[in-house]
Amino acid sequence: MAGCVTRSKMKIVPILLLAIMMLASLATWGESSSTPQANKDGISSGDQVNLTFWSWVTGIDKSVALFNQTHPNIHVNLENVGGGPNEYNKLYTAIKANNEPDMAQVEFQLLPTFETTGSLIDLSQYGANEVKDQFVPWTWQQVSLGNSVYAIPQDSGPLAMYYREDIFKKYNILVPTTWAEYADTAAKLHAANPNVYITDFPPKEPGWFTGLIWQAGGQLFGIDGDAWKVSLNNPSAQKVSTYWQDLISNNLVKTEPNFANGWYHDLQTGNVATWISAAWGAGTIQSNAPQSAGQWRVAPIPQWERGQTANGNWGGLTTVVFNNTKHPKEAAEFAIWLNTNEQSIDYMIKGSNIFPAHRASLDSPLVNGPISFFGNQNIGAIFKAGSEQVNVNFQWGPTINQVYNDIGDYFAAVINRQSTLNEALDSVQEGTVIFMKGQGFTVTTRRFAHD
């Protein structure tokens, strides 16, 4: 998979150490009072295979029910053990105890971390490559390494620009198509009304900032023979950080946490005129700024050079199968079916507003049609085009939780005017190299000078 090295090519983090790492890095998200036990009943008296699947996706229960109805010899037991980090805490505890579920929901950025434990099955031996062409190319690149396949893509988060059409019209400002125009728009809006900002720079959203680096062509990690290449402060990352540092230093963006009451209020009232976000952001706006219905529109993400069509991604899920399963063939069959059956995907779109990685489902009326909240604009077409423009070669590293935690901490200091974003990236780079070496990884680095 992208960002992952085969076990024969690199030192593998012992499962115990990696479990400790994950538990420590995710501790701030809270703990569950108990760890659910995977269903390991094997084959029942009726020769029915029983599988356990951990997922937090709303609507996926209907997908599972449909699978069970149409596959009488396989029964999938769905367990919601908590979303994201809560599930990962439990998964690493289960891996350590050799008691993981058959399948689970895992985000793209965590796949290399899971693969380094040696706990994921190569799904290519169960026909996964036969469905490769059904998925948006970059999403398949994220889950594969050569002919090996370690997950099935489910959804993604290509970037675009949500903007308040009413505010742009009020101040007679054109929708920016380049990042230079975006900065000019920021200055014009704030000069016209000191209470209006072009957007908010969130101090604790490393996935968002990584998506911007992705769009700029930056590579945070790579593979160099038997070693990991680490370049979190690469030139493209510095270009992105310098750009946003200028906006922060000139007080042209707000710097409040996203997904908090104050930020929702800004979306509602128009105190922020745009949000650079992923396809799933549409649901966030609709749910939390209902009084702004009809005022929002979506445009392609601004480009660094006029005429470019580069994009990045923020978010996205996959389905993995663990090698502790007693029924790998049936588990692989479920993982593939779940994410290629259009009715199954429709259930997840209706339940969680996912943006499918499955190409055919991008033409579903649930994704590709006018939305009244956005002035009857077909925003799905914008994101569909953007998804095809995401750099397929972007790689994640094996310690992304540490990276994300460090970015959040160092960026908070930037917001408090204690450092700059470039200095923060340097600190994250240094800390990541030290951490990875401490976990037994072989690491190569390249020192980049600031422009």
Order of alpha helices (4+ residues) and beta strands (2+ residues): alpha-beta-alpha-beta-alpha-beta-alpha-alpha-beta-beta-beta-alpha-alpha-alpha-beta-beta-alpha-alpha-beta-alpha-beta-beta-alpha-alpha-alpha-alpha-alpha-beta
